[in-house]
Each structure stands twice: as structure tokens, then as C-alpha cells.
Amino acid sequence: MAVVNANFSCTDSLTGENNCREEQSTSPGVAVTLAGVLIFTTVADIVGNLLVILSVYRNKKLRNAGETARAEKQSSASEL
């Protein structure tokens, strides 16, 4: 006697029909690879943001970069 392990997803539509289909499970290798990519991306984002914060903290010229850009936009608008 064989043991069958299947997951079924059944959705009821407005017509009352029962649409059951077997769900496809993700293989462990694909799940581990996807998890690794997501973890790497998250860590890279955090490290990159920390580097930007550190750069702005250490370099005073970077602290007012937004004000400089805003002043340039205002001066270019006034030239029109």
C-alpha cells in the first residue's frame, strides 16, 4: 500500500461549483535558493543604507545636498 501525500486547494465560485486542484509544492532546492537570494538582497540593502548614513555623517558637504538642489531649481525657475 502506497502513501500518497497531496495538498488540494478548493475554491467555491459564485455558481456553487467545487473547483479542486492539486497544489504544486516548491522543491526544497528552489525554496532554499529563493530564501538565500532574498536574505542577501536584504543584507545588501541594509549595508548600503548604513554606508550612505556613514558618508553623510562624516562628510559635511553631503549634509546639505538637498538644500543645494532645491536652490538650483529655484534659481533656474527664476531665470525663465
N, C-alpha and C positions, 0 to 999 in steps of 0.2 A: 504494500500500500504506500503510495507516494503522498507526501505532504505538499500541498500547493499553498503558497503564501501570496495572496493577491490583494491589492488595495482597489476598491471601487469608489468612484465618485458618481453620485446620482443627483441629478438636478431635476426639479419639478418645474415644468413650464406652465404657462397660463392655461394651456389646454388640458392639463392634468396628466400628460404623458410622463412616463418614468424613463428618463434617458440615463442609463447606467453604462459607464465605460470603464475599462481598466486603466488605472493611472500608471504612467511610466515613472519609475523611480530613477533617480540620478545615481550613476555608478559612484562608488566611493572615490575613485581617482579623480573624476571630474569635480566632485564636491570639494576635495582637498585642494585641488589646483585653484578653483574659484575662490575659496577661502584665503588661500595664500596670496593671490593677486589683490583681493580686497584689503587684507591686512597690510600688505606692502604699500598700497596706494594711500591708505590712511596714515601710516607712519611717515611716508614721504611728504604728505601734506602738512603734517604737524611739524616735522623738522624744517620744512621750507618756511612756514609761517614764523617759527621761532628764529630762523636766520634773518628774516625781514625785520622782526621786532628788535633783534640784537643790533642790526645795522642801523636802524633809525635811532636806537638808544645811544650808540657810540658815535654816530656822525651827525653833528648838529645841522649841517646843510640839508639833510634829508627831512628834518622835522617840519620845515615849513614849505615842503614841496607842493602841497595842496593850495596854500595861500598864493604861491608864485603862479601857479597855473590859473587860478581864479583872477589874479591881477592881469595876467596876459590876455585872458578872454575879455575882460572889461576894457582894456586899452584897445584891443583890436575891434571891439564893437563900437567904441567911441570914434575910431578912425573912419568908420563907414559914414 
